[in-house]
Amino acid sequence: MNKIHPQNFDAASFGSAKSLFTAKRGTIHNLQSCHNDCPACIPCTQRCICVSAIGLSVLGVIAAVIALVVTVGIPPHTPVNRLCVTSSNQTGFLCDNRESCIPASQVCDTRKNCANGEDEQEALCGDLPNSLPEYLIFHCGNRRFWIYADQRCNGINDCGDCSDEIGTWASCPPCGPQWWGCTMVVFHMYCTCIPRHLCRDGIQHCIDWSDEYICTR
């Protein structure tokens, strides 16, 4: 009959197993203590790292914002409002320094009138007049033609049909003190107002000759 002999007993191995069991018991005890000390913990060997509720809340908010950006996309940059009025009471374009207001007609004239050249940017001047903001443009009676907004009501027939001076949509005020108002102008350069320096110059500018007989400089 075969006998089963007991295997060699290694006291050192028993000691190691006992130490491992003791270490595991210590780890479990530490984890239990950690769970009792803070609301959330992350086990790491025989220690635990406690995370405060405030930290978890901040991380949650950040994660929500990131998820919203990924889902909806980054909101577009709000365009800068550059509409301004020049010192001569004309429609203007506000430069980056928020101080310089240049006349509308100086935008996209191939010269950098703003210090940083923002009045000549490709995005602004690449497809005239479609690339310009509407406040910089005045559409003439013939919609194929346009002028800059500061050229409206300047006394000069910029549109060619006087729609920028006497058209109902131009809404021009009466002639200023430096101008003389005619019922109609003979020369096509002006519409109803002529500069006063043309009064009594021996040349008829108004169809009623008022610039030669009534007008005073």
FENKA-V263488 format. One record per run of one state. SS is the DSSP state (H for helix, E for strand, C for the rest). FROM is the first residue (numbers start at 1). TO is the last residue. If there is no record, write none. Layout:
# FENKA-V263488
SS;FROM;TO / SS;FROM;TO
This chain:
# FENKA-V263488
C;1;10 / H;11;37 / C;38;40 / E;41;44 / C;45;46 / E;47;50 / C;51;52 / H;53;72 / C;73;82 / E;83;85 / C;86;90 / E;91;94 / C;95;100 / E;101;103 / H;104;106 / C;107;117 / H;118;120 / C;121;121 / H;122;125 / C;126;133 / H;134;136 / E;137;139 / C;140;145 / E;146;148 / H;149;151 / C;152;155 / E;156;156 / C;157;178 / E;179;181 / C;182;184 / E;185;185 / C;186;189 / E;190;190 / C;191;192 / E;193;195 / H;196;198 / C;199;205 / E;206;206 / C;207;209 / H;210;213 / C;214;217
